Amino acid sequence: MSQRDLYRAAFEAAEDALLLLEDGRVIDANTSATRLLAGAAGALTGRDLASLSPLQQPDGQASAEGLRQRIDAAGRGLPQRFRWVYRRPGGGVIQADTQLARLALPDGGRPILRALVREEDKEQRRLYALAVDMLGIATLDGRFKELSPSWERTLGFSREELMSRPYVEFIHPEDKARTLSETDTFSTGAQALTYENRFLCKDGSHRWLEWNAMLALDEGVVYFVARDVTRRKAAELALRESEEKMRALYEGIPYYLTVVDKDARVVSANRPPPGVRQESFLGRSFYDFTPPEHHDAVRQAIQAVLQTGGRAHFEVVGVGANGGRAWYAHHLSAIGGDGEVTNVLVVTENITERRRAEEQRRESEARFHAAVEASMDAFLTMTSRRDESEEVADLVITGLNARAAAMLAMPREELLGKRLSELDHSLEADVLLEKCLRVVRKGAALEEEVLLPAPADAARPRTWVHHQVVPIQDGVAVTMRDTTDRKRLEDQLRQSIERLEAYAEELEGKNRMLAEENAERERTASVLRQQQEAIRALSTPIIKAWEGVLVLPIIGALDGARATQIMEKLLGDIVRTQAHFAVLDLTGVEDVDAPTVDHLLQVARAASLLGSRCLLSGISPAVARAIVELGGDTRTFETFGELEHALRHALLVSGARLPRARGGRS
């Protein structure tokens, strides 16, 4: 048998599917390949390898394009190995491991490729699908090539979505640099590595993954297993936070925590006593840092805890943080193992402020009690007493001041411990019991002022009492005040107010009458003023004798107010009529005084300033004498004995003609 026949026999006998490809088409195939890809009666020769595949692979890649790239690379001498999906002859698909390699032919013609197609083991595939850990294969360029179904179950992304993008895009931004640094170790020759990072889920969250990766350089891929360790990381984080909190609590607690052994030597401490360094505190005896007068108390407490496994407590005076005197409370508890007390924990608390606060509280209580005793109000505290049905039926007096004892009409010693219902001699107790029971049952404070029932002694007046009842723990606190005097004053004040209101109403009526009288007087005064104005207008008539000549006859008494009126009216008419002469006839003037004459002279001077000459007629001896006595400048006016003479003079000077008389004579 020739060597060629031997090769052919081996080719046909191979269990794997073997194909020879030229330009991507099958030029030869063994029996296994025909049975796997074409069926018993089918033929593969002449068929394109892409025609044996579905249009797209599970990762979304087009089958024709993917095979072309791999065939071109194998033709250049680069072996290719990849997982591929083919169509079954009877329907369905085949998942197979495919290898492409160029055959070395001596003639150097067109490249011939050997294709080996090996169907995946179904059992292995089922185990692969059931794996809890996430299995996969990635290319060296950073893309997923194959992923187990557990990826979908864990992250929510489909395998197609995960394989469509570089896997570094799914890594948490804070972990990308560290992950790339880890995977770069493959370039240094490492074959396997382990690392952790956070990986994106479809819902936007991230999960911690632990990766175990192995490089297969001959295949150009990386095999990996990723395990979801989110819960473990959360537990580690919680444990770390808990440890940090415990450490912070141990170191930051405001107390001094000291662990001593059976010999009272310091084993550990969160901080040393004030003024002592940590290194000089550890290993020393606890007694070295305790005043000698307290050694017996310390020894007894430590021995009690070691022997009984219980607790102990004592207080000592020591040195404070500022070097002054301070009080410390020590709380001791047992630390044991295997049922035996091995150490004692001493918790030391600086209680200086608390001791001071207690002293201040005692002083405050003493001051409060003194103030209560000195108060004019009555104070009581009472606790509840319940009947067989657990209902509050009575109250017992537990505390009271002297004022309360006086109001209840019994000595304080006898009242303490008494029930209110037992004080049948006191009217106040009967009223108070009902109010206190109401407050205890409702739990709300009460404040009322009541008039006590009439006493048996009719000579005694009835008493007003102001009650304030406040609920306290299992009882009440009561404040009472005798307000009888205040109520009496309030009654007197109310009566006074009522009398004042009556006086006010009477006064208001009188004010209304007075207002009406004033209004009537105002109306009368207004009418009188109008009449006076009319009289003034009639008493100072200005007559236009003819063009340029005004005559003002003055009749009756002439005083300063009338002289002022004459001046205002005359000057206004001079300006209005542009008169050249103003004749003031004083024939009817009875008597004048010097100030009045002075006003007339001022009128004359004012008229001259306006361009009008003033003529005075009918001057009586009294007026003439007053003019001479005043020494007025007579150049500003002219005087005439009769009004007729003054008018003629004005007529001659002005060159005007006398007005025609009714009979036609001028």
C-alpha positions as CSV (number, residue, x, y, z in Angstrom):
1,M,0.0,0.0,0.0
2,S,1.4,3.4,-1.0
3,Q,2.0,6.2,1.4
4,R,-0.8,8.1,-0.2
5,D,-3.2,5.3,0.5
6,L,-2.1,5.2,4.1
7,Y,-2.7,8.9,4.5
8,R,-6.1,8.5,2.9
9,A,-7.0,5.6,5.2
10,A,-6.0,7.6,8.3
11,F,-7.9,10.6,7.0
12,E,-11.1,8.6,6.6
13,A,-10.7,6.7,9.9
14,A,-10.3,9.8,12.1
15,E,-13.2,10.2,14.6
16,D,-13.0,14.0,14.4
17,A,-14.4,15.8,11.4
18,L,-11.6,16.7,9.0
19,L,-12.0,19.1,6.0
20,L,-9.7,20.5,3.4
21,L,-10.4,24.1,2.4
22,E,-9.3,26.2,-0.6
23,D,-10.5,29.8,-0.7
24,G,-13.0,28.9,2.1
25,R,-14.6,26.1,0.1
26,V,-14.5,22.4,1.0
27,I,-12.4,20.4,-1.4
28,D,-12.4,17.2,0.6
29,A,-14.0,15.9,3.8
30,N,-13.8,12.6,5.7
31,T,-16.7,10.4,6.7
32,S,-17.0,11.9,10.2
33,A,-17.3,15.4,8.7
34,T,-19.9,14.3,6.2
35,R,-22.0,12.6,8.8
36,L,-21.7,15.5,11.2
37,L,-22.3,18.4,8.9
38,A,-24.1,17.0,5.8
39,G,-25.8,13.8,6.9
40,A,-25.3,10.3,5.6
41,A,-26.4,11.0,2.0
42,G,-25.1,14.6,1.8
43,A,-22.0,16.0,0.2
44,L,-19.7,18.7,1.4
45,T,-17.4,19.1,-1.5
46,G,-17.7,22.6,-3.1
47,R,-19.7,24.1,-0.2
48,D,-18.6,27.2,1.6
49,L,-17.8,26.7,5.3
50,A,-20.0,29.7,6.1
51,S,-23.0,28.0,4.4
52,L,-22.8,25.3,7.1
53,S,-23.3,27.9,9.9
54,P,-26.3,30.0,10.9
55,L,-26.3,33.6,9.8
56,Q,-25.1,34.8,13.2
57,Q,-23.2,33.3,16.1
58,P,-24.5,33.5,19.7
59,D,-22.3,36.6,20.4
60,G,-24.0,38.5,17.5
61,Q,-21.1,38.2,15.1
62,A,-22.0,37.5,11.4
63,S,-20.8,33.9,10.6
64,A,-19.6,34.8,7.1
65,E,-17.5,37.7,8.3
66,G,-16.1,35.8,11.3
67,L,-15.1,32.8,9.2
68,R,-13.5,35.0,6.6
69,Q,-11.3,36.7,9.1
70,R,-10.2,33.4,10.7
71,I,-9.6,31.7,7.3
72,D,-7.5,34.7,6.1
73,A,-5.4,34.6,9.3
74,A,-4.9,30.8,9.0
75,G,-3.9,31.3,5.3
76,R,-1.1,33.6,6.5
77,G,0.3,30.9,8.7
78,L,-1.5,31.9,11.9
79,P,-3.3,28.8,13.4
80,Q,-6.8,29.5,14.6
81,R,-8.8,27.8,17.3
82,F,-12.3,28.9,18.2
83,R,-15.7,27.7,19.4
84,W,-18.2,27.8,16.6
85,V,-21.9,26.9,16.0
86,Y,-22.9,24.9,12.9
87,R,-26.3,23.8,11.6
88,R,-27.3,20.2,12.0
89,P,-28.4,18.5,8.8
90,G,-31.8,17.6,10.3
91,G,-32.2,21.0,12.1
92,G,-30.8,22.4,15.3
93,V,-27.2,23.5,15.9
94,I,-23.9,22.0,16.8
95,Q,-21.5,23.6,19.2
96,A,-18.0,22.6,18.2
97,D,-14.4,23.3,18.8
98,T,-12.9,24.3,15.4
99,Q,-9.2,24.5,14.5
100,L,-7.8,25.9,11.2
101,A,-4.2,25.4,10.1
102,R,-2.3,25.8,6.8
103,L,-0.9,22.7,5.2
104,A,2.7,22.8,4.1
105,L,2.6,21.7,0.5
106,P,5.8,21.2,-1.6
107,D,4.5,22.8,-4.8
108,G,3.9,26.2,-3.2
109,G,0.5,26.7,-4.9
110,R,-2.6,28.2,-3.4
111,P,-2.9,27.6,0.4
112,I,-4.8,24.6,1.5
113,L,-6.3,24.7,5.0
114,R,-7.0,21.8,7.3
115,A,-10.2,22.3,9.3
116,L,-10.8,20.1,12.3
117,V,-14.3,20.2,13.8
118,R,-14.8,18.5,17.1
119,E,-18.3,18.5,18.6
120,E,-18.3,19.3,22.3
121,D,-18.9,16.6,24.8
122,K,-22.6,16.9,25.9
123,E,-21.9,15.7,29.4
124,Q,-19.1,18.2,29.7
125,R,-21.4,20.9,28.3
126,R,-24.1,20.0,30.8
127,L,-21.6,20.2,33.7
128,Y,-20.5,23.5,32.2
129,A,-24.1,24.8,32.2
130,L,-24.7,23.7,35.8
131,A,-21.5,25.2,37.2
132,V,-22.1,27.7,40.0
133,D,-18.9,29.5,39.4
134,M,-18.7,31.6,36.2
135,L,-16.5,29.9,33.6
136,G,-15.3,31.5,30.4
137,I,-12.7,32.1,27.7
138,A,-11.4,35.5,26.7
139,T,-9.3,36.6,23.8
140,L,-6.0,38.4,24.3
141,D,-7.5,41.6,23.1
142,G,-9.8,41.8,26.1
143,R,-13.1,40.3,24.9
144,F,-15.2,37.4,26.1
145,K,-15.2,34.5,23.7
146,E,-17.3,32.0,25.7
147,L,-19.2,32.3,28.9
148,S,-21.1,29.7,31.0
149,P,-24.8,30.3,31.8
150,S,-24.0,31.2,35.4
151,W,-22.9,34.6,34.1
152,E,-26.5,35.4,33.1
153,R,-27.8,34.1,36.5
154,T,-25.3,36.1,38.5
155,L,-25.1,39.4,36.6
156,G,-28.4,39.7,34.7
157,F,-26.6,40.4,31.4
158,S,-27.1,37.9,28.5
159,R,-23.9,36.3,27.2
160,E,-24.4,38.1,23.9
161,E,-24.4,41.5,25.8
162,L,-21.3,40.5,27.8
163,M,-19.4,39.4,24.7
164,S,-20.4,42.5,22.6
165,R,-18.1,44.8,24.6
166,P,-14.6,44.7,26.0
167,Y,-14.9,43.2,29.5
168,V,-13.0,46.1,31.0
169,E,-16.1,48.3,30.4
170,F,-18.0,46.2,33.0
171,I,-15.3,46.7,35.7
172,H,-16.0,49.3,38.4
173,P,-14.1,52.6,37.6
174,E,-12.2,52.4,40.9
175,D,-10.9,48.9,40.1
176,K,-10.0,49.3,36.4
177,A,-6.4,50.4,36.9
178,R,-5.7,47.7,39.4
179,T,-7.3,45.0,37.2
180,L,-5.2,46.0,34.2
181,S,-2.1,46.0,36.3
182,E,-2.9,42.5,37.4
183,T,-3.5,41.2,33.9
184,D,-0.3,42.8,32.6
185,T,1.6,40.1,34.6
186,F,0.8,37.7,31.7
187,S,3.2,39.8,29.6
188,T,6.0,39.0,32.0
189,G,5.6,35.2,31.5
190,A,3.1,34.4,34.2
191,Q,0.8,31.5,33.3
192,A,-1.9,31.9,36.0
193,L,-3.0,34.7,38.4
194,T,-5.7,35.5,40.9
195,Y,-7.3,38.9,41.6
196,E,-10.5,40.6,42.7
197,N,-12.6,43.4,41.4
198,R,-16.2,44.8,41.2
199,F,-18.2,43.8,38.2
200,L,-21.2,45.7,36.8
201,C,-24.7,44.0,37.0
202,K,-27.6,44.8,34.6
203,D,-29.5,46.6,37.4
204,G,-26.7,49.1,37.9
205,S,-25.2,47.5,41.0
206,H,-21.8,45.9,41.3
207,R,-20.8,42.5,42.6
208,W,-17.3,41.4,43.9
209,L,-15.8,38.7,41.7
210,E,-12.7,36.6,42.5
211,W,-10.9,35.6,39.3
212,N,-8.6,32.6,38.6
213,A,-7.2,33.0,35.1
214,M,-4.8,30.8,33.0
215,L,-3.1,31.9,29.8
216,A,-3.1,29.5,26.8
217,L,-0.7,31.3,24.6
218,D,-0.7,28.6,21.9
219,E,-4.4,29.0,21.5
220,G,-4.4,32.8,21.9
221,V,-6.9,32.8,24.7
222,V,-7.3,33.0,28.5
223,Y,-9.3,30.5,30.5
224,F,-10.8,31.8,33.7
225,V,-13.1,31.0,36.5
226,A,-14.9,33.9,38.3
227,R,-16.6,33.4,41.7
228,D,-19.1,35.8,43.3
229,V,-17.6,36.8,46.6
230,T,-19.9,39.7,47.3
231,R,-21.2,38.2,50.6
232,R,-17.7,37.4,51.8
233,K,-16.5,40.9,50.9
234,A,-19.5,42.4,52.7
235,A,-18.8,40.2,55.8
236,E,-15.1,41.2,55.6
237,L,-16.1,44.8,55.4
238,A,-18.6,44.5,58.3
239,L,-15.9,42.7,60.3
240,R,-13.3,45.3,59.6
241,E,-15.8,48.1,60.4
242,S,-16.8,46.3,63.6
243,E,-13.1,45.9,64.6
244,E,-12.5,49.6,63.8
245,K,-15.5,50.5,65.9
246,M,-14.5,48.3,68.8
247,R,-10.9,49.8,68.6
248,A,-12.3,53.3,68.4
249,L,-14.7,52.5,71.3
250,Y,-11.9,51.0,73.4
251,E,-9.6,53.9,72.7
252,G,-12.2,56.6,72.6
253,I,-14.3,55.6,75.6
254,P,-14.1,58.4,78.2
255,Y,-13.4,55.8,80.9
256,Y,-10.0,54.3,81.9
257,L,-10.1,50.6,81.0
258,T,-7.4,48.5,82.7
259,V,-6.9,44.8,82.7
260,V,-4.9,43.4,85.7
261,D,-3.9,39.8,86.5
262,K,-4.2,37.9,89.7
263,D,-1.2,39.8,91.2
264,A,-2.8,43.2,90.3
265,R,-0.3,43.9,87.6
266,V,-1.4,45.9,84.6
267,V,-1.8,43.7,81.5
268,S,-3.4,46.2,79.1
269,A,-5.1,49.6,79.2
270,N,-6.7,52.0,76.7
271,R,-5.0,55.0,78.4
272,P,-2.8,55.5,81.5
273,P,-3.8,57.5,84.6
274,P,-3.3,61.3,84.4
275,G,0.3,62.3,84.4
276,V,1.6,58.7,83.6
277,R,3.0,57.5,80.3
278,Q,1.6,54.4,78.7
279,E,4.9,52.5,78.7
280,S,5.5,53.2,82.3
281,F,2.0,52.0,83.2
282,L,2.0,48.6,81.6
283,G,3.5,45.8,83.7
284,R,3.4,47.8,86.9
285,S,1.3,47.0,90.0
286,F,-2.1,48.7,90.1
287,Y,-1.3,49.6,93.7
288,D,1.5,51.9,92.5
289,F,-1.1,54.3,91.0
290,T,-3.5,54.2,94.0
291,P,-3.2,56.3,97.1
292,P,-2.0,54.1,100.1
293,E,-5.1,54.8,102.1
294,H,-7.2,53.0,99.5
295,H,-5.0,49.9,99.1
296,D,-7.2,47.8,101.3
297,A,-10.3,48.7,99.3
298,V,-8.5,47.8,96.1
299,R,-7.2,44.5,97.4
300,Q,-10.6,43.4,98.8
301,A,-12.4,44.3,95.5
302,I,-9.9,42.3,93.4
303,Q,-9.9,39.3,95.7
304,A,-13.8,39.3,95.7
305,V,-13.9,39.3,91.9
306,L,-11.2,36.6,91.6
307,Q,-12.9,34.3,94.1
308,T,-16.6,34.8,93.1
309,G,-16.3,35.8,89.5
310,G,-18.8,38.6,90.2
311,R,-18.5,42.3,90.3
312,A,-17.1,44.9,92.8
313,H,-17.1,48.6,93.2
314,F,-15.2,51.2,95.2
315,E,-14.5,54.9,95.0
316,V,-11.2,56.7,95.8
317,V,-9.7,60.1,95.7
318,G,-6.8,60.7,93.3
319,V,-5.0,63.2,91.1
320,G,-7.1,64.8,88.3
321,A,-6.0,65.6,84.8
322,N,-5.1,69.2,85.8
323,G,-3.2,68.0,88.9
324,G,-6.0,68.8,91.3
325,R,-8.0,66.6,93.5
326,A,-10.5,64.3,91.7
327,W,-12.9,61.5,92.6
328,Y,-12.8,58.1,90.7
329,A,-15.3,55.3,90.7
330,H,-13.8,51.8,90.0
331,H,-16.1,49.0,88.6
332,L,-14.4,45.6,88.6
333,S,-15.6,42.5,86.6
334,A,-14.1,39.1,85.9
335,I,-12.4,38.0,82.7
336,G,-12.1,34.2,82.5
337,G,-11.4,31.2,80.4
338,D,-12.2,27.6,80.8
339,G,-14.4,28.4,83.9
340,E,-11.5,30.1,85.7
341,V,-11.1,33.8,86.4
342,T,-7.7,34.8,85.0
343,N,-7.9,38.6,84.9
344,V,-9.9,41.5,86.2
345,L,-11.2,44.4,84.1
346,V,-11.2,47.7,86.0
347,V,-13.4,50.4,84.5
348,T,-12.4,53.7,86.1
349,E,-14.7,56.7,85.8
350,N,-13.9,60.2,86.8
351,I,-16.9,61.2,88.9
352,T,-15.7,64.5,90.1
353,E,-18.3,66.5,88.2
354,R,-21.0,64.1,89.3
355,R,-20.0,64.4,92.9
356,R,-20.0,68.2,92.5
357,A,-23.4,68.0,90.8
358,E,-24.7,65.9,93.6
359,E,-23.5,68.4,96.2
360,Q,-25.0,71.2,94.2
361,R,-28.2,69.3,93.9
362,R,-28.3,68.7,97.6
363,E,-27.7,72.4,98.2
364,S,-30.4,73.3,95.6
365,E,-32.8,71.0,97.2
366,A,-32.1,72.6,100.6
367,R,-32.6,76.0,99.1
368,F,-35.8,74.8,97.5
369,H,-37.1,73.4,100.7
370,A,-36.3,76.6,102.5
371,A,-38.1,78.6,99.8
372,V,-41.1,76.3,100.0
373,E,-41.3,76.6,103.8
374,A,-41.0,80.4,103.5
375,S,-43.6,80.6,100.7
376,M,-47.1,82.1,101.4
377,D,-48.5,79.4,99.1
378,A,-49.3,75.9,100.4
379,F,-47.4,73.0,98.8
380,L,-48.3,69.3,99.1
381,T,-47.1,66.1,97.5
382,M,-49.4,63.0,97.6
383,T,-49.2,59.4,96.3
384,S,-52.1,57.4,94.9
385,R,-53.9,54.7,96.8
386,R,-55.8,52.1,94.8
387,D,-58.8,50.0,95.8
388,E,-59.3,46.2,95.1
389,S,-60.1,46.9,91.4
390,E,-56.8,48.8,91.0
391,E,-58.7,52.1,90.6
392,V,-57.3,55.2,92.3
393,A,-59.6,55.9,95.2
394,D,-57.6,58.1,97.6
395,L,-54.4,60.0,98.1
396,V,-51.9,59.9,100.9
397,I,-50.0,63.1,102.0
398,T,-46.2,62.5,101.6
399,G,-44.9,66.0,102.0
400,L,-46.2,69.5,102.8
401,N,-45.0,72.9,104.1
402,A,-46.2,74.9,107.1
403,R,-48.6,76.9,105.0
404,A,-50.4,73.7,103.9
405,A,-50.6,72.5,107.4
406,A,-52.3,75.8,108.5
407,M,-54.8,75.6,105.6
408,L,-55.7,72.0,106.5
409,A,-55.9,73.0,110.2
410,M,-53.7,70.2,111.5
411,P,-50.0,69.8,112.7
412,R,-47.7,68.7,109.9
413,E,-46.6,65.6,111.9
414,E,-50.2,64.4,112.0
415,L,-50.9,65.2,108.3
416,L,-47.9,63.2,107.0
417,G,-49.1,59.7,106.0
418,K,-52.8,60.7,106.3
419,R,-55.3,60.1,103.5
420,L,-57.3,63.0,102.2
421,S,-60.5,61.2,102.9
422,E,-59.6,61.0,106.6
423,L,-59.5,64.8,106.9
424,D,-63.2,65.1,107.5
425,H,-62.8,68.2,109.6
426,S,-61.3,70.2,106.7
427,L,-63.5,71.8,104.0
428,E,-60.4,72.2,101.9
429,A,-59.6,68.4,102.0
430,D,-63.1,67.5,100.6
431,V,-62.7,69.8,97.6
432,L,-59.1,68.9,97.1
433,L,-59.7,65.1,97.0
434,E,-62.1,65.4,94.1
435,K,-59.7,67.5,92.1
436,C,-56.7,65.3,92.7
437,L,-58.6,62.1,91.7
438,R,-59.6,63.8,88.5
439,V,-56.0,64.8,87.7
440,V,-54.6,61.3,88.5
441,R,-57.3,59.5,86.3
442,K,-57.0,61.9,83.3
443,G,-53.2,62.6,83.6
444,A,-53.7,66.3,82.8
445,A,-52.9,69.2,85.0
446,L,-55.7,71.3,86.6
447,E,-55.9,74.9,87.7
448,E,-59.1,76.3,89.2
449,E,-60.2,78.9,91.7
450,V,-63.1,77.8,93.9
451,L,-65.2,79.1,96.7
452,L,-65.2,76.6,99.6
453,P,-68.5,75.5,101.1
454,A,-69.9,77.6,103.9
455,P,-68.4,76.7,107.3
456,A,-70.4,75.5,110.2
457,D,-69.6,78.7,112.0
458,A,-71.9,81.2,110.2
459,A,-69.8,84.1,111.6
460,R,-66.8,83.0,109.6
461,P,-66.7,84.3,106.0
462,R,-66.5,81.9,103.1
463,T,-63.0,81.3,101.7
464,W,-61.7,81.5,98.1
465,V,-58.9,79.1,97.2
466,H,-56.8,78.8,94.0
467,H,-55.8,75.2,93.2
468,Q,-53.0,74.0,90.9
469,V,-52.7,70.2,90.7
470,V,-50.0,68.6,88.6
471,P,-49.6,64.9,88.0
472,I,-46.3,63.3,89.1
473,Q,-45.2,59.7,89.1
474,D,-47.9,57.7,90.9
475,G,-49.4,60.9,92.5
476,V,-49.8,64.6,92.4
477,A,-48.2,67.8,93.5
478,V,-50.6,70.5,94.7
479,T,-50.2,74.3,95.1
480,M,-52.9,76.1,97.1
481,R,-53.3,79.8,97.7
482,D,-55.9,81.7,99.8
483,T,-57.3,84.3,97.4
484,T,-60.1,85.6,99.6
485,D,-58.5,89.0,100.1
486,R,-57.8,89.3,96.4
487,K,-61.3,88.4,95.5
488,R,-62.6,91.0,98.0
489,L,-60.4,93.6,96.4
490,E,-61.5,92.5,92.9
491,D,-65.2,93.0,94.0
492,Q,-64.3,96.4,95.4
493,L,-62.5,97.3,92.2
494,R,-65.4,96.0,90.1
495,Q,-67.8,98.2,92.1
496,S,-65.5,101.2,91.7
497,I,-65.3,100.5,87.9
498,E,-69.1,100.3,87.7
499,R,-69.4,103.7,89.5
500,L,-66.8,105.2,87.3
501,E,-68.6,103.9,84.2
502,A,-71.8,105.5,85.5
503,Y,-69.9,108.8,86.1
504,A,-68.4,108.4,82.6
505,E,-71.8,108.0,81.0
506,E,-73.1,111.1,82.9
507,L,-70.0,113.1,81.9
508,E,-70.4,111.9,78.3
509,G,-74.1,113.2,78.3
510,K,-72.9,116.6,79.7
511,N,-70.2,116.7,77.1
512,R,-72.7,116.1,74.4
513,M,-74.9,118.9,75.7
514,L,-71.8,121.2,75.9
515,A,-70.9,120.2,72.4
516,E,-74.4,121.1,71.2
517,E,-74.2,124.5,73.0
518,N,-70.8,125.2,71.5
519,A,-72.1,124.3,68.0
520,E,-75.0,126.7,68.5
521,R,-72.5,129.4,69.7
522,E,-70.4,128.8,66.6
523,R,-73.5,129.2,64.3
524,T,-74.4,132.4,66.1
525,A,-70.9,133.7,65.9
526,S,-70.8,132.8,62.2
527,V,-74.0,134.8,61.6
528,L,-72.6,137.7,63.6
529,R,-69.4,137.7,61.6
530,Q,-71.4,137.8,58.4
531,Q,-73.4,140.7,59.7
532,Q,-70.3,142.5,60.8
533,E,-68.8,142.0,57.3
534,A,-71.9,143.4,55.8
535,I,-71.8,146.4,58.1
536,R,-68.1,147.0,57.4
537,A,-68.9,146.9,53.7
538,L,-71.7,149.4,54.2
539,S,-69.6,151.6,56.5
540,T,-66.8,152.0,54.0
541,P,-68.5,152.6,50.7
542,I,-66.2,153.7,47.9
543,I,-67.9,155.9,45.3
544,K,-66.5,156.5,41.9
545,A,-67.4,160.2,41.4
546,W,-66.2,160.2,37.8
547,E,-63.3,158.9,35.8
548,G,-60.2,158.9,38.0
549,V,-61.8,160.2,41.2
550,L,-62.8,157.9,44.1
551,V,-64.8,159.2,47.2
552,L,-64.8,157.3,50.5
553,P,-67.2,158.8,53.1
554,I,-66.4,157.7,56.6
555,I,-69.2,157.8,59.1
556,G,-69.3,156.9,62.8
557,A,-66.4,155.9,65.1
558,L,-63.1,155.2,63.5
559,D,-60.8,152.6,65.3
560,G,-57.7,150.8,64.3
561,A,-59.4,147.7,62.8
562,R,-61.7,149.9,60.7
563,A,-58.8,152.1,59.5
564,T,-57.0,148.9,58.4
565,Q,-60.1,147.8,56.5
566,I,-60.4,151.2,54.8
567,M,-56.7,151.0,53.7
568,E,-57.1,147.5,52.3
569,K,-60.3,148.3,50.4
570,L,-59.2,151.8,49.1
571,L,-55.8,150.6,47.9
572,G,-57.4,147.7,46.1
573,D,-59.9,150.0,44.3
574,I,-57.1,152.5,43.4
575,V,-55.1,149.7,41.7
576,R,-58.3,148.4,40.0
577,T,-59.6,151.8,38.7
578,Q,-56.3,153.6,38.2
579,A,-57.8,156.5,40.1
580,H,-55.7,159.8,40.3
581,F,-57.6,161.2,43.3
582,A,-58.9,159.5,46.4
583,V,-61.2,161.7,48.5
584,L,-61.7,160.7,52.2
585,D,-64.6,162.6,53.7
586,L,-64.4,162.7,57.5
587,T,-67.5,164.8,58.0
588,G,-69.3,162.0,59.7
589,V,-66.4,161.0,62.0
590,E,-67.3,161.6,65.6
591,D,-64.0,161.0,67.4
592,V,-60.6,159.6,66.6
593,D,-57.5,158.8,68.6
594,A,-53.9,159.3,67.6
595,P,-53.3,155.7,66.4
596,T,-56.4,156.0,64.1
597,V,-55.2,159.3,62.6
598,D,-51.8,157.7,62.1
599,H,-53.5,154.9,60.1
600,L,-55.2,157.6,57.9
601,L,-51.9,159.2,57.2
602,Q,-50.5,155.9,56.2
603,V,-53.4,155.4,53.9
604,A,-52.6,158.7,52.3
605,R,-49.0,157.9,51.9
606,A,-49.8,154.4,50.5
607,A,-52.2,156.0,47.9
608,S,-49.5,158.4,46.8
609,L,-47.1,155.5,46.3
610,L,-49.7,154.0,44.0
611,G,-49.9,157.3,41.9
612,S,-53.1,158.7,43.5
613,R,-53.3,161.9,45.5
614,C,-55.3,161.8,48.7
615,L,-57.7,164.6,49.6
616,L,-59.2,164.9,53.1
617,S,-62.5,166.8,53.5
618,G,-64.7,167.6,56.5
619,I,-61.8,167.6,59.0
620,S,-63.0,168.3,62.5
621,P,-61.0,170.2,65.0
622,A,-60.1,167.0,66.8
623,V,-58.7,165.4,63.6
624,A,-56.8,168.5,62.8
625,R,-55.3,168.6,66.3
626,A,-54.3,164.9,66.1
627,I,-52.6,165.5,62.7
628,V,-50.6,168.4,64.2
629,E,-49.6,166.4,67.3
630,L,-48.4,163.5,65.2
631,G,-46.3,165.8,63.1
632,G,-47.3,164.0,59.9
633,D,-46.0,165.0,56.5
634,T,-49.0,166.9,55.0
635,R,-47.4,167.0,51.6
636,T,-48.8,163.6,50.9
637,F,-52.4,164.8,51.1
638,E,-54.5,168.0,50.9
639,T,-57.3,169.1,53.2
640,F,-60.6,170.8,52.5
641,G,-63.4,171.9,54.8
642,E,-66.2,170.6,52.6
643,L,-66.5,167.6,50.4
644,E,-67.7,169.8,47.5
645,H,-64.5,171.8,47.6
646,A,-62.4,168.7,47.5
647,L,-64.4,167.4,44.5
648,R,-64.1,170.7,42.6
649,H,-60.3,170.8,43.2
650,A,-60.0,167.2,41.9
651,L,-62.1,168.3,38.8
652,L,-60.0,171.3,38.1
653,V,-56.7,169.6,38.5
654,S,-57.8,166.6,36.3
655,G,-59.4,168.8,33.7
656,A,-62.5,166.7,33.6
657,R,-66.0,167.9,33.2
658,L,-68.7,167.6,35.8
659,P,-71.3,164.9,35.1
660,R,-74.5,166.1,33.5
661,A,-77.5,166.5,35.9
662,R,-80.8,164.9,35.3
663,G,-82.4,168.1,34.1
664,G,-79.8,168.4,31.4
665,R,-77.7,171.2,33.1
666,S,-74.0,170.6,33.8
